[in-house]
Amino acid sequence: MQCAWSYWPLVKFLVPLALTIIVQDSAEQALNRGLTSAQNSSRVLASFGVGYNLVKFATGPLMEIKHVGLVQVHSIPDSLKAVTCVAVVAITVLILAILIGFTKLGDYIVTKMYSLQADVGRQARLCIFYLGLFPLLDGIAWVYAGILLQHKHSAVVGSASVIDICTQIGVVVVLLQSALQYTNPILIPVVALYVGCIVRLLIVLGAYFKFVHGKYRQAAPLSPEAELTIKKVLWFWWPLALVQASQRISRPIVNLFVARDLEGTDEAVIALAVLTVSYPVGRVLWGWLNELKAIAPAFSKEALLTTGQRNRITPRKKRIFYMCSLIVSLTFMFIVFWIPGIIVAFLTNVIQVEEWLAEYCIVPLKIFTFFAIPVATRAHLTSWLLVYKQTWIVAPSAVVRLITLIVALIVLPLCGVHGASHGIAALLAAFCGEALTVSIASVYNNYRRRKAKKDDTPTPDDEEEHEEARENLEEMKPFVVFESNV
């Protein structure tokens, strides 16, 4: 019983973060619900799916700024520098959204590349323009969410996300009673996204000023060497941003290949609609495993400071916790996606999609079951790379992921796989390729670190980065023995 209780800090920390991911994907279903009552709902769903996925590709890298707040921010100036990086990226996204919405660039990127009909492409371009400011608000919220996680206020972050989805659902319900669902239905999810994000931002900002800002003001000034710089932020963030960008652009690429494979047919629109519904439903039960990345950075010092061998958050306990999390995810997915009737009842009664469309979603969702394995593996290994601030090691996995994805998207139709199943199966292959690359890179990094320690010679990193990694290595000596065999 005492051993089981020692895992409670990990459970208490992860549950709100897992809830964050679950409610984000559930929120997307609420947004889809705002479109299912519209005339030609499959066309509107396809437009919103294409537009929203392209915007999420832009906001994905900004989501990784959360780890900057979690690992690097230790003062008020540090937080402002992180926000500055967010603002620069967000303004660039806004300019691109305007160009896509009102120039021929958008017509080429959206309508022609996706082989969409003119009205569907026009709605998708407007959706992108409407969401142009969303990355700025979302990115700032993630900066302060990361700072709160560093100070163990994960419950606040989870609560903010729950309130976000509740707000979105409320806005969708209200707007469904208006004439907007007949005149311009795509505005319903757009308005809901903005209102929910603003509420979430206000909550995390309020929590930051209540729990953290005062501590930063009272803390002694950091030495010039310890101060966070824009260069340090970018060097730590860009590999994570690259990986996240490759993950987010995967969905538009999948939509593109699936649409072009069925070009000019009604099946293309149906496949895009199925993907729009299936993505968030599938992610609900495995997407939260990504938050395992925050475990090692948040609890790296606890193992050294907590007395009592059985109560320490040791690397072994963390690995057991990772494995248990994976088993929980797989169990729920096999129950929900593989037992006949459950998922169709959910889609038709909760999401309120038409039954024929729900039937199309069954096979793609079954494929989603196996995503948990590469996701948990990648999260476990990335977690330790965050501790050592060696995020550059994950960068090659982004390239491998995209190459694997494109190869699978080309080969699968030759094997007779088409439609939404074509896209989801290719995505699974990409996840496996990415996880394998991170595993190989982590094994090499552990070998390299042990060899450098044995030879007492510096590794070929940038000197500044090496000093930071060495400080973390000294602090984490008890962990190295365990993690060298990952």
Order of alpha helices (4+ residues) and beta strands (2+ residues): alpha-alpha-alpha-alpha-alpha-alpha-alpha-alpha-alpha-alpha-alpha-alpha-alpha-alpha-alpha-alpha-alpha-alpha-alpha-alpha-alpha-alpha-alpha-alpha
